Amino acid sequence: MFSEYPDFFKKFQEMGFSTTGEEGVRVRSYSYHGQHKTNHTENFIRFDFEPLKRKYPPIHINAHPQIWGDHLVYPDDTNLDISKMSCSLSFKIFYRYAKDPRDFPINKETNEPYREFFDEEENGYART
């Protein structure tokens, strides 16, 4: 993954469950995390979904707290509708972000390409 960007670290974690009488697997929780190895404390982002969490919002973004805030939720803190997040979408986001740490996904002034990824996901283009 991202072998052309060796200065980028990524971690993906998903937990799912299936229920009787329903097809498929539902995601119980996910954590998609990407960061640049240089200055990683400032240049990281993590998308978290845990519906049973009590301390933090069930769907939120973690980033550098002093720069972007922490536990960002849509639409109050971010313009990315993270309820649409999926593993395939996280790959698209981190692949773009791996190219340039200044192209930060939650920077509301410059993140139009990232918002388009979420729009594509909503319209079914990014689902596999």
Salt bridges, closest charged atoms under 4 A:
GLU22 OE1 - ARG26 NH2 2.36
ASP48 OD2 - ARG46 NE 2.86
ASP48 OD2 - HIS60 NE2 3.50
GLU50 OE2 - LYS53 NZ 3.41
ASP70 OD2 - HIS71 ND1 3.78
ASP81 OD2 - LYS84 NZ 3.72
ASP100 OD1 - ARG102 NE 2.95
ASP103 OD2 - ARG96 NE 2.85
GLU112 OE1 - ARG115 NH2 2.47
GLU120 OE1 - LYS92 NZ 2.50
GLU121 OE2 - ARG127 NH1 3.04
GLU122 OE1 - LYS84 NZ 3.24
